Amino acid sequence: MSLFEFSDRAKKYQADLLDFMDAHVYPGEAIYHQQMRDSGDPHFHPPILEELKEEARRRGLWNLFHPHPASGPGLSNLDYAPLAEIMGRSPIASEVCNCNAPDTGNIEVLELFGSEEHKTKYLEPLLAGTMASAFAMTEPRSASSDATNIELRMERDGDCYVLNGRKWFATNALHKNCQVMIVMGKTDPTAAPHRQQSMMVVPIDAPGVTVMRGLPVFGYEDRVGHAEIDFADVRVPAKDVLKGEGEGFAISQARLGPGRIHHCMRAIGVAERALELMCERAQSRVTFGKPVSENANIGDWIAESRIELEMVRLLTLNAAHMMDTVGNKEARTQIAAIKVAAPAMALKIVDRAIQVHGAAGVTDDFPLARAYAQLRTLRLADGPDEVHKRAIAKAELRKSRGKRAIVVTSPNSTKVTVA
């Protein structure tokens, strides 16, 4: 019996999703890659995606991430965790089921803080999967892991704000269906540090918005794009400020908590698939007259991979359980821990799988090289490892303060004070 019990509804979704992956998603991957190659456009939107999206809708495997029953199945974080892991096994499955970042986070922000106009114009099409969106927070000239560093200015001018600055790594901004961004900038540099920022809804085709380029990651040009975007005197109506001026930092914290755990769940799925590929290759590849799997070091890699994977899965499920039972704020240390642990674990397993595959492992004949690039990027996305470790350390130090010191006597009669 599992330490964490999933609801009967969640178990049904798991079975249905696994069947969908086997029957349609995995076979669809080859078609997807062929359509991308044939197009010659790194940001082409392959027709197979729309076909698979229609099948996912038909099967009821749509908006699985959404916690509100009116827009999705209303699953808890714990119930959604294995579904995100299953989708993480394929590079296309999350989008096919309308569970891909950054749309998931933007949907939740618009649901919580958007106006009725925002919900009609943007939220409904996002929930329907007919529109894509981007999230513009990271900047090229500042360390954006500290939101107080943000430089893009949002200056009030009558009933509008005027935006000037530069963003980059705005994922989805080159998606063929992207029509809107949620942009974070600084409205009042004189306010308290966490009241200086605001978030606004900005159409991607607004006058003054220039999508300058897509940023490759380790040489890979992502289909949906990680865009560098220039904002030059972009006028945004005051009605498009989310929640109110000065609320940007609070919104970002509400948005990034669930997003981080979703990333970790998907990373576990990537690691599972890499481990499967490693085992298959180790048994089929023969060197010096025997399968590679018979070498002790390869056996160790396989065993260690399973151990490390299960450890991180339990850590992630515990974080999801805490989010459900005591809330995201109380679970922030657990969320930070998995954000460090999951990408590192998955990277290690993918690296081992690449080594077992030999030269083929670094080619596009297998999904390992691209997976490695994406997982390495995940150690920076939604906050670098160092920021999360700092948060965990601060929490541990807070716990140690004020504890009564205990004086013990060592065998040589030396008094030692311990916490």
LUMROKE-429105 format. One record per residue (C-alpha): residue number from 1; residue in three letters; x, y, z. Coordinates in steps of 0.1 Angstrom, whole numbers. Example, Ala and Ser with C-alpha at 12.3 -4.5 7.8 and 13.67 -1.06 7.14 Angstrom:
2
+-----+-----+-------+-------+-------+
|   k |   r |  east | north |    up |
+-----+-----+-------+-------+-------+
|   1 | Ala |   123 |   -45 |    78 |
|   2 | Ser |   137 |   -11 |    71 |
+-----+-----+-------+-------+-------+
***
This chain:
419
+-----+-----+-------+-------+-------+
|   k |   r |  east | north |    up |
+-----+-----+-------+-------+-------+
|   1 | Met |     0 |     0 |     0 |
|   2 | Ser |    13 |    34 |    -9 |
|   3 | Leu |    22 |    59 |    18 |
|   4 | Phe |     0 |    84 |    -1 |
|   5 | Glu |   -35 |    72 |   -12 |
|   6 | Phe |   -50 |    86 |   -43 |
|   7 | Ser |   -87 |    90 |   -48 |
|   8 | Asp |  -107 |    66 |   -69 |
|   9 | Arg |  -113 |    94 |   -94 |
|  10 | Ala |   -76 |   100 |   -96 |
|  11 | Lys |   -68 |    63 |  -102 |
|  12 | Lys |   -94 |    63 |  -130 |
|  13 | Tyr |   -77 |    93 |  -146 |
|  14 | Gln |   -43 |    76 |  -143 |
|  15 | Ala |   -56 |    45 |  -161 |
|  16 | Asp |   -73 |    66 |  -188 |
|  17 | Leu |   -42 |    87 |  -193 |
|  18 | Leu |   -18 |    58 |  -195 |
|  19 | Asp |   -41 |    42 |  -222 |
|  20 | Phe |   -42 |    75 |  -241 |
|  21 | Met |    -4 |    78 |  -240 |
|  22 | Asp |     1 |    43 |  -253 |
|  23 | Ala |   -26 |    45 |  -280 |
|  24 | His |   -20 |    80 |  -293 |
|  25 | Val |     7 |   102 |  -277 |
|  26 | Tyr |    38 |    79 |  -280 |
|  27 | Pro |    29 |    70 |  -316 |
|  28 | Gly |    22 |   107 |  -323 |
|  29 | Glu |    57 |   117 |  -312 |
|  30 | Ala |    73 |   105 |  -345 |
|  31 | Ile |    46 |   123 |  -365 |
|  32 | Tyr |    52 |   154 |  -345 |
|  33 | His |    90 |   154 |  -352 |
|  34 | Gln |    85 |   146 |  -389 |
|  35 | Gln |    60 |   175 |  -393 |
|  36 | Met |    85 |   198 |  -376 |
|  37 | Arg |   113 |   187 |  -399 |
|  38 | Asp |    91 |   190 |  -430 |
|  39 | Ser |    80 |   225 |  -421 |
|  40 | Gly |   115 |   240 |  -418 |
|  41 | Asp |   101 |   264 |  -392 |
|  42 | Pro |   114 |   259 |  -357 |
|  43 | His |    81 |   275 |  -344 |
|  44 | Phe |    57 |   256 |  -366 |
|  45 | His |    26 |   243 |  -350 |
|  46 | Pro |    23 |   207 |  -361 |
|  47 | Pro |   -13 |   195 |  -370 |
|  48 | Ile |    -8 |   164 |  -350 |
|  49 | Leu |   -10 |   185 |  -318 |
|  50 | Glu |   -45 |   196 |  -327 |
|  51 | Glu |   -56 |   161 |  -336 |
|  52 | Leu |   -43 |   148 |  -302 |
|  53 | Lys |   -59 |   177 |  -284 |
|  54 | Glu |   -92 |   168 |  -298 |
|  55 | Glu |   -88 |   132 |  -287 |
|  56 | Ala |   -77 |   143 |  -252 |
|  57 | Arg |  -109 |   164 |  -250 |
|  58 | Arg |  -130 |   135 |  -262 |
|  59 | Arg |  -116 |   113 |  -235 |
|  60 | Gly |  -121 |   139 |  -208 |
|  61 | Leu |   -83 |   143 |  -203 |
|  62 | Trp |   -84 |   180 |  -205 |
|  63 | Asn |   -73 |   208 |  -180 |
|  64 | Leu |   -64 |   180 |  -156 |
|  65 | Phe |   -42 |   205 |  -136 |
|  66 | His |   -71 |   228 |  -128 |
|  67 | Pro |   -81 |   228 |   -91 |
|  68 | His |  -116 |   243 |   -98 |
|  69 | Pro |  -143 |   218 |  -108 |
|  70 | Ala |  -160 |   244 |  -130 |
|  71 | Ser |  -130 |   244 |  -154 |
|  72 | Gly |  -114 |   210 |  -148 |
|  73 | Pro |  -117 |   178 |  -128 |
|  74 | Gly |  -109 |   197 |   -96 |
|  75 | Leu |   -82 |   173 |   -84 |
|  76 | Ser |   -60 |   179 |   -54 |
|  77 | Asn |   -23 |   185 |   -58 |
|  78 | Leu |   -17 |   150 |   -46 |
|  79 | Asp |   -42 |   134 |   -71 |
|  80 | Tyr |   -27 |   155 |   -99 |
|  81 | Ala |     9 |   145 |   -92 |
|  82 | Pro |     9 |   111 |  -109 |
|  83 | Leu |    -9 |   126 |  -139 |
|  84 | Ala |    17 |   153 |  -143 |
|  85 | Glu |    44 |   126 |  -140 |
|  86 | Ile |    27 |   105 |  -168 |
|  87 | Met |    25 |   135 |  -191 |
|  88 | Gly |    61 |   145 |  -183 |
|  89 | Arg |    72 |   112 |  -200 |
|  90 | Ser |    64 |   128 |  -234 |
|  91 | Pro |    76 |   162 |  -247 |
|  92 | Ile |    41 |   168 |  -262 |
|  93 | Ala |    17 |   153 |  -237 |
|  94 | Ser |    12 |   183 |  -214 |
|  95 | Glu |     2 |   206 |  -243 |
|  96 | Val |   -20 |   179 |  -257 |
|  97 | Cys |   -39 |   178 |  -224 |
|  98 | Asn |   -39 |   216 |  -220 |
|  99 | Cys |   -17 |   212 |  -189 |
| 100 | Asn |    15 |   230 |  -202 |
| 101 | Ala |    34 |   259 |  -186 |
| 102 | Pro |    32 |   288 |  -187 |
| 103 | Asp |    -5 |   286 |  -196 |
| 104 | Thr |   -14 |   267 |  -165 |
| 105 | Gly |     0 |   294 |  -142 |
| 106 | Asn |   -15 |   322 |  -163 |
| 107 | Ile |   -49 |   305 |  -162 |
| 108 | Glu |   -48 |   304 |  -124 |
| 109 | Val |   -37 |   341 |  -122 |
| 110 | Leu |   -65 |   352 |  -145 |
| 111 | Glu |   -90 |   331 |  -127 |
| 112 | Leu |   -80 |   346 |   -93 |
| 113 | Phe |   -72 |   381 |  -102 |
| 114 | Gly |   -85 |   389 |  -137 |
| 115 | Ser |  -115 |   411 |  -145 |
| 116 | Glu |  -146 |   398 |  -162 |
| 117 | Glu |  -132 |   412 |  -194 |
| 118 | His |  -100 |   393 |  -190 |
| 119 | Lys |  -118 |   361 |  -183 |
| 120 | Thr |  -140 |   364 |  -214 |
| 121 | Lys |  -112 |   376 |  -237 |
| 122 | Tyr |   -83 |   355 |  -225 |
| 123 | Leu |   -92 |   329 |  -198 |
| 124 | Glu |  -120 |   312 |  -217 |
| 125 | Pro |   -99 |   306 |  -249 |
| 126 | Leu |   -69 |   295 |  -228 |
| 127 | Leu |   -91 |   269 |  -210 |
| 128 | Ala |  -104 |   258 |  -244 |
| 129 | Gly |   -69 |   254 |  -258 |
| 130 | Thr |   -74 |   278 |  -287 |
| 131 | Met |   -50 |   304 |  -274 |
| 132 | Ala |   -16 |   304 |  -259 |
| 133 | Ser |     0 |   329 |  -235 |
| 134 | Ala |    34 |   340 |  -221 |
| 135 | Phe |    47 |   351 |  -188 |
| 136 | Ala |    72 |   380 |  -189 |
| 137 | Met |    91 |   384 |  -156 |
| 138 | Thr |   128 |   375 |  -162 |
| 139 | Glu |   151 |   403 |  -175 |
| 140 | Pro |   185 |   402 |  -193 |
| 141 | Arg |   200 |   430 |  -172 |
| 142 | Ser |   190 |   420 |  -137 |
| 143 | Ala |   191 |   390 |  -114 |
| 144 | Ser |   154 |   383 |  -116 |
| 145 | Ser |   154 |   356 |   -89 |
| 146 | Asp |   151 |   386 |   -67 |
| 147 | Ala |   119 |   403 |   -79 |
| 148 | Thr |   129 |   436 |   -63 |
| 149 | Asn |   156 |   439 |   -90 |
| 150 | Ile |   131 |   441 |  -118 |
| 151 | Glu |   138 |   472 |  -140 |
| 152 | Leu |   109 |   473 |  -165 |
| 153 | Arg |    91 |   505 |  -156 |
| 154 | Met |    53 |   509 |  -156 |
| 155 | Glu |    46 |   546 |  -152 |
| 156 | Arg |    11 |   560 |  -147 |
| 157 | Asp |     0 |   584 |  -174 |
| 158 | Gly |   -37 |   593 |  -170 |
| 159 | Asp |   -58 |   562 |  -173 |
| 160 | Cys |   -29 |   542 |  -187 |
| 161 | Tyr |     5 |   529 |  -177 |
| 162 | Val |    35 |   533 |  -200 |
| 163 | Leu |    58 |   503 |  -201 |
| 164 | Asn |    95 |   506 |  -210 |
| 165 | Gly |   121 |   479 |  -206 |
| 166 | Arg |   133 |   445 |  -218 |
| 167 | Lys |   123 |   409 |  -209 |
| 168 | Trp |   136 |   376 |  -220 |
| 169 | Phe |   129 |   339 |  -216 |
| 170 | Ala |    92 |   346 |  -220 |
| 171 | Thr |    82 |   311 |  -228 |
| 172 | Asn |    54 |   306 |  -253 |
| 173 | Ala |    58 |   340 |  -269 |
| 174 | Leu |    67 |   325 |  -302 |
| 175 | His |    39 |   299 |  -301 |
| 176 | Lys |    17 |   304 |  -332 |
| 177 | Asn |   -14 |   308 |  -310 |
| 178 | Cys |     2 |   332 |  -284 |
| 179 | Gln |   -20 |   363 |  -281 |
| 180 | Val |   -14 |   377 |  -246 |
| 181 | Met |    13 |   381 |  -219 |
| 182 | Ile |    12 |   387 |  -182 |
| 183 | Val |    40 |   412 |  -176 |
| 184 | Met |    57 |   420 |  -143 |
| 185 | Gly |    73 |   454 |  -138 |
| 186 | Lys |    80 |   482 |  -114 |
| 187 | Thr |    53 |   508 |  -108 |
| 188 | Asp |    67 |   525 |   -76 |
| 189 | Pro |   105 |   523 |   -70 |
| 190 | Thr |   100 |   543 |   -37 |
| 191 | Ala |    75 |   518 |   -21 |
| 192 | Ala |    84 |   490 |     3 |
| 193 | Pro |   105 |   464 |   -16 |
| 194 | His |    77 |   439 |   -21 |
| 195 | Arg |    51 |   466 |   -30 |
| 196 | Gln |    71 |   481 |   -59 |
| 197 | Gln |    60 |   456 |   -86 |
| 198 | Ser |    27 |   451 |  -105 |
| 199 | Met |    15 |   427 |  -131 |
| 200 | Met |    -5 |   436 |  -162 |
| 201 | Val |   -23 |   419 |  -190 |
| 202 | Val |    -6 |   430 |  -223 |
| 203 | Pro |   -16 |   418 |  -258 |
| 204 | Ile |    15 |   405 |  -276 |
| 205 | Asp |     6 |   426 |  -306 |
| 206 | Ala |     3 |   458 |  -286 |
| 207 | Pro |    20 |   489 |  -302 |
| 208 | Gly |    55 |   491 |  -289 |
| 209 | Val |    59 |   454 |  -281 |
| 210 | Thr |    87 |   438 |  -302 |
| 211 | Val |    94 |   401 |  -300 |
| 212 | Met |   131 |   403 |  -309 |
| 213 | Arg |   143 |   367 |  -310 |
| 214 | Gly |   138 |   333 |  -296 |
| 215 | Leu |   166 |   322 |  -273 |
| 216 | Pro |   181 |   288 |  -279 |
| 217 | Val |   188 |   266 |  -249 |
| 218 | Phe |   221 |   246 |  -254 |
| 219 | Gly |   215 |   250 |  -291 |
| 220 | Tyr |   179 |   238 |  -291 |
| 221 | Glu |   153 |   262 |  -304 |
| 222 | Asp |   122 |   255 |  -285 |
| 223 | Arg |    90 |   253 |  -307 |
| 224 | Val |    71 |   276 |  -284 |
| 225 | Gly |   100 |   300 |  -280 |
| 226 | His |   119 |   316 |  -251 |
| 227 | Ala |   116 |   351 |  -264 |
| 228 | Glu |   135 |   383 |  -258 |
| 229 | Ile |   109 |   411 |  -259 |
| 230 | Asp |   113 |   449 |  -260 |
| 231 | Phe |    87 |   472 |  -245 |
| 232 | Ala |    90 |   507 |  -259 |
| 233 | Asp |    63 |   532 |  -247 |
| 234 | Val |    37 |   504 |  -245 |
| 235 | Arg |     4 |   519 |  -233 |
| 236 | Val |   -16 |   496 |  -211 |
| 237 | Pro |   -50 |   507 |  -197 |
| 238 | Ala |   -51 |   509 |  -159 |
| 239 | Lys |   -80 |   484 |  -160 |
| 240 | Asp |   -55 |   457 |  -171 |
| 241 | Val |   -36 |   458 |  -139 |
| 242 | Leu |   -41 |   426 |  -120 |
| 243 | Lys |   -53 |   428 |   -84 |
| 244 | Gly |   -41 |   463 |   -80 |
| 245 | Glu |    -9 |   484 |   -81 |
| 246 | Gly |    19 |   470 |   -59 |
| 247 | Glu |     4 |   434 |   -59 |
| 248 | Gly |    29 |   419 |   -84 |
| 249 | Phe |    51 |   402 |   -59 |
| 250 | Ala |    22 |   387 |   -41 |
| 251 | Ile |     8 |   374 |   -74 |
| 252 | Ser |    41 |   359 |   -84 |
| 253 | Gln |    44 |   339 |   -52 |
| 254 | Ala |     8 |   326 |   -56 |
| 255 | Arg |    16 |   317 |   -92 |
| 256 | Leu |    51 |   301 |   -88 |
| 257 | Gly |    43 |   277 |   -59 |
| 258 | Pro |    20 |   254 |   -80 |
| 259 | Gly |    41 |   259 |  -111 |
| 260 | Arg |    72 |   247 |   -93 |
| 261 | Ile |    56 |   215 |   -81 |
| 262 | His |    42 |   208 |  -116 |
| 263 | His |    77 |   211 |  -130 |
| 264 | Cys |    90 |   186 |  -105 |
| 265 | Met |    63 |   161 |  -112 |
| 266 | Arg |    70 |   163 |  -149 |
| 267 | Ala |   108 |   159 |  -142 |
| 268 | Ile |   101 |   126 |  -125 |
| 269 | Gly |    83 |   114 |  -156 |
| 270 | Val |   113 |   124 |  -177 |
| 271 | Ala |   135 |   104 |  -153 |
| 272 | Glu |   113 |    73 |  -155 |
| 273 | Arg |   114 |    73 |  -193 |
| 274 | Ala |   152 |    78 |  -192 |
| 275 | Leu |   156 |    49 |  -169 |
| 276 | Glu |   135 |    27 |  -191 |
| 277 | Leu |   156 |    37 |  -221 |
| 278 | Met |   188 |    30 |  -202 |
| 279 | Cys |   176 |    -5 |  -193 |
| 280 | Glu |   166 |   -13 |  -228 |
| 281 | Arg |   199 |    -1 |  -243 |
| 282 | Ala |   219 |   -18 |  -216 |
| 283 | Gln |   203 |   -52 |  -224 |
| 284 | Ser |   205 |   -48 |  -262 |
| 285 | Arg |   240 |   -33 |  -265 |
| 286 | Val |   268 |   -58 |  -266 |
| 287 | Thr |   305 |   -50 |  -258 |
| 288 | Phe |   333 |   -75 |  -253 |
| 289 | Gly |   310 |  -104 |  -259 |
| 290 | Lys |   283 |   -96 |  -234 |
| 291 | Pro |   254 |   -72 |  -229 |
| 292 | Val |   264 |   -39 |  -212 |
| 293 | Ser |   238 |   -46 |  -185 |
| 294 | Glu |   261 |   -74 |  -171 |
| 295 | Asn |   288 |   -49 |  -162 |
| 296 | Ala |   287 |   -41 |  -125 |
| 297 | Asn |   289 |    -4 |  -129 |
| 298 | Ile |   259 |    -3 |  -152 |
| 299 | Gly |   239 |   -24 |  -127 |
| 300 | Asp |   249 |     1 |  -100 |
| 301 | Trp |   237 |    30 |  -122 |
| 302 | Ile |   203 |    13 |  -128 |
| 303 | Ala |   198 |     5 |   -91 |
| 304 | Glu |   209 |    39 |   -79 |
| 305 | Ser |   186 |    56 |  -104 |
| 306 | Arg |   156 |    36 |   -91 |
| 307 | Ile |   165 |    45 |   -55 |
| 308 | Glu |   170 |    82 |   -62 |
| 309 | Leu |   139 |    84 |   -83 |
| 310 | Glu |   117 |    69 |   -56 |
| 311 | Met |   132 |    92 |   -29 |
| 312 | Val |   123 |   123 |   -50 |
| 313 | Arg |    89 |   110 |   -58 |
| 314 | Leu |    81 |   106 |   -21 |
| 315 | Leu |    95 |   140 |   -14 |
| 316 | Thr |    73 |   155 |   -42 |
| 317 | Leu |    42 |   137 |   -31 |
| 318 | Asn |    48 |   149 |     5 |
| 319 | Ala |    50 |   185 |    -8 |
| 320 | Ala |    17 |   180 |   -27 |
| 321 | His |     1 |   165 |     4 |
| 322 | Met |    12 |   195 |    25 |
| 323 | Met |    -1 |   220 |    -1 |
| 324 | Asp |   -35 |   203 |     1 |
| 325 | Thr |   -36 |   200 |    38 |
| 326 | Val |   -18 |   230 |    53 |
| 327 | Gly |   -16 |   254 |    23 |
| 328 | Asn |    11 |   265 |    -1 |
| 329 | Lys |    27 |   290 |    24 |
| 330 | Glu |    32 |   263 |    50 |
| 331 | Ala |    46 |   239 |    24 |
| 332 | Arg |    71 |   265 |    10 |
| 333 | Thr |   101 |   247 |    24 |
| 334 | Gln |    90 |   214 |     9 |
| 335 | Ile |    83 |   230 |   -25 |
| 336 | Ala |   118 |   246 |   -24 |
| 337 | Ala |   133 |   212 |   -16 |
| 338 | Ile |   118 |   194 |   -45 |
| 339 | Lys |   126 |   222 |   -69 |
| 340 | Val |   163 |   215 |   -60 |
| 341 | Ala |   160 |   177 |   -58 |
| 342 | Ala |   139 |   168 |   -88 |
| 343 | Pro |   158 |   184 |  -117 |
| 344 | Ala |   192 |   173 |  -101 |
| 345 | Met |   179 |   137 |   -98 |
| 346 | Ala |   165 |   136 |  -134 |
| 347 | Leu |   196 |   151 |  -148 |
| 348 | Lys |   218 |   124 |  -132 |
| 349 | Ile |   196 |    97 |  -146 |
| 350 | Val |   194 |   112 |  -181 |
| 351 | Asp |   232 |   116 |  -180 |
| 352 | Arg |   237 |    79 |  -171 |
| 353 | Ala |   212 |    69 |  -199 |
| 354 | Ile |   232 |    90 |  -224 |
| 355 | Gln |   264 |    72 |  -213 |
| 356 | Val |   249 |    38 |  -218 |
| 357 | His |   236 |    48 |  -252 |
| 358 | Gly |   271 |    58 |  -263 |
| 359 | Ala |   275 |    83 |  -291 |
| 360 | Ala |   238 |    79 |  -300 |
| 361 | Gly |   228 |    94 |  -267 |
| 362 | Val |   240 |   128 |  -277 |
| 363 | Thr |   221 |   128 |  -310 |
| 364 | Asp |   184 |   135 |  -318 |
| 365 | Asp |   178 |    98 |  -325 |
| 366 | Phe |   169 |    95 |  -289 |
| 367 | Pro |   151 |   121 |  -266 |
| 368 | Leu |   179 |   122 |  -241 |
| 369 | Ala |   200 |   151 |  -253 |
| 370 | Arg |   170 |   174 |  -255 |
| 371 | Ala |   157 |   162 |  -222 |
| 372 | Tyr |   191 |   170 |  -206 |
| 373 | Ala |   191 |   205 |  -220 |
| 374 | Gln |   156 |   211 |  -207 |
| 375 | Leu |   163 |   197 |  -173 |
| 376 | Arg |   195 |   217 |  -169 |
| 377 | Thr |   175 |   248 |  -177 |
| 378 | Leu |   149 |   238 |  -150 |
| 379 | Arg |   177 |   243 |  -124 |
| 380 | Leu |   173 |   280 |  -132 |
| 381 | Ala |   136 |   284 |  -142 |
| 382 | Asp |   112 |   295 |  -114 |
| 383 | Gly |   142 |   304 |   -93 |
| 384 | Pro |   178 |   289 |   -93 |
| 385 | Asp |   188 |   262 |   -70 |
| 386 | Glu |   208 |   286 |   -48 |
| 387 | Val |   177 |   307 |   -40 |
| 388 | His |   157 |   277 |   -30 |
| 389 | Lys |   186 |   264 |    -8 |
| 390 | Arg |   189 |   298 |     8 |
| 391 | Ala |   152 |   297 |    17 |
| 392 | Ile |   155 |   262 |    31 |
| 393 | Ala |   186 |   273 |    52 |
| 394 | Lys |   168 |   304 |    65 |
| 395 | Ala |   139 |   282 |    76 |
| 396 | Glu |   162 |   258 |    94 |
| 397 | Leu |   181 |   286 |   111 |
| 398 | Arg |   148 |   302 |   123 |
| 399 | Lys |   138 |   269 |   139 |
| 400 | Ser |   171 |   267 |   158 |
| 401 | Arg |   168 |   301 |   173 |
| 402 | Gly |   154 |   303 |   207 |
| 403 | Lys |   159 |   266 |   214 |
| 404 | Arg |   170 |   260 |   250 |
| 405 | Ala |   207 |   251 |   251 |
| 406 | Ile |   215 |   217 |   267 |
| 407 | Val |   248 |   214 |   287 |
| 408 | Val |   263 |   179 |   286 |
| 409 | Thr |   295 |   166 |   301 |
| 410 | Ser |   319 |   146 |   280 |
| 411 | Pro |   339 |   117 |   294 |
| 412 | Asn |   369 |   140 |   300 |
| 413 | Ser |   346 |   163 |   321 |
| 414 | Thr |   346 |   190 |   294 |
| 415 | Lys |   313 |   208 |   293 |
| 416 | Val |   298 |   210 |   258 |
| 417 | Thr |   267 |   231 |   250 |
| 418 | Val |   245 |   217 |   223 |
| 419 | Ala |   211 |   228 |   210 |
+-----+-----+-------+-------+-------+
***
